[in-house]
């Protein structure tokens, strides 16, 4: 999969579909980590950690810069991902501690 070598839209679409499959698998692993966090954290109030959120987003921004990827777009996506992760972790915390 090297987009620089693609000559057809079918190749582009196949490449995007493969990346999407890989991303879903990685997101599944990320959310498994959120379940672990929900299990480990002693208090529900510990789920939201704004300094950690800022650190994660800054890490993404820096990684994007190193890879010549659109840093601000990825930072915005990660902000949404982290918020979804927090919501998921809170739901899991409540389920596990019920």
C-alpha positions in Angstrom: 0.0 0.0 0.0 1.9 3.0 -1.3 -0.5 5.8 -2.4 2.3 7.3 -4.5 2.2 4.3 -6.8 -1.6 4.2 -7.2 -3.0 4.7 -10.6 -6.7 4.0 -10.1 -9.4 5.0 -7.7 -10.0 1.3 -7.0 -6.5 1.2 -5.5 -7.1 4.3 -3.5 -10.4 2.9 -2.2 -8.9 -0.5 -1.4 -6.1 1.3 0.5 -8.6 3.4 2.5 -10.7 0.3 3.3 -7.7 -1.5 4.6 -6.6 1.4 6.8 -10.1 1.7 8.1 -10.1 -2.0 9.1 -6.8 -1.4 10.9 -8.1 1.7 12.6 -11.2 -0.1 13.9 -8.9 -2.8 15.4 -6.7 -0.2 17.0 -9.7 1.7 18.4 -11.1 -1.6 19.8 -7.8 -2.0 21.7 -7.9 1.6 22.8 -11.4 1.2 24.3 -10.2 -2.0 26.0 -7.7 0.2 27.8 -10.6 2.5 28.8 -12.3 -0.6 30.3 -9.2 -1.3 32.2 -9.0 2.3 33.5 -12.6 2.1 34.6 -11.8 -1.1 36.5 -8.7 0.3 38.1 -9.8 3.9 39.1 -11.1 4.0 42.6 -13.4 7.0 42.1 -15.7 8.1 39.2 -14.3 11.6 39.5 -10.9 10.3 38.4 -12.3 9.4 35.0 -12.1 12.9 33.7 -8.5 14.1 33.8 -8.2 17.4 31.9 -4.3 17.6 32.2 -4.0 14.1 30.7 -6.5 15.0 27.9 -4.4 18.0 27.0 -1.2 15.8 27.1 -2.7 13.2 24.8 -3.9 15.8 22.3 -0.5 17.5 22.3 1.2 14.2 21.8 -1.0 13.6 18.7 -0.3 17.1 17.4 3.5 16.6 17.7 3.3 13.1 16.1 1.3 14.5 13.2 3.9 17.3 12.8 6.7 14.7 12.6 4.8 12.7 10.0 3.8 15.8 8.0 0.1 15.1 8.7 -2.5 17.7 9.3 -1.9 18.3 13.0 -4.9 20.5 13.7 -7.3 18.2 12.0 -5.9 15.3 14.0 -5.9 17.2 17.2 -9.6 18.0 16.7 -10.4 14.3 15.9 -8.5 13.3 19.1 -10.4 15.8 21.1 -13.6 14.0 20.0 -12.0 10.6 20.5 -10.9 11.5 24.1 -14.4 12.8 24.9 -16.0 9.6 23.6 -13.4 7.6 25.5 -14.3 9.5 28.7 -18.0 8.9 28.2 -17.4 5.2 27.5 -15.1 4.9 30.6 -17.8 6.5 32.8 -20.4 4.1 31.5 -18.0 1.2 32.2 -17.1 2.6 35.6 -20.8 2.7 36.5 -21.4 -0.8 35.1 -18.4 -2.3 36.9 -19.0 -0.6 40.3 -22.8 -1.2 40.3 
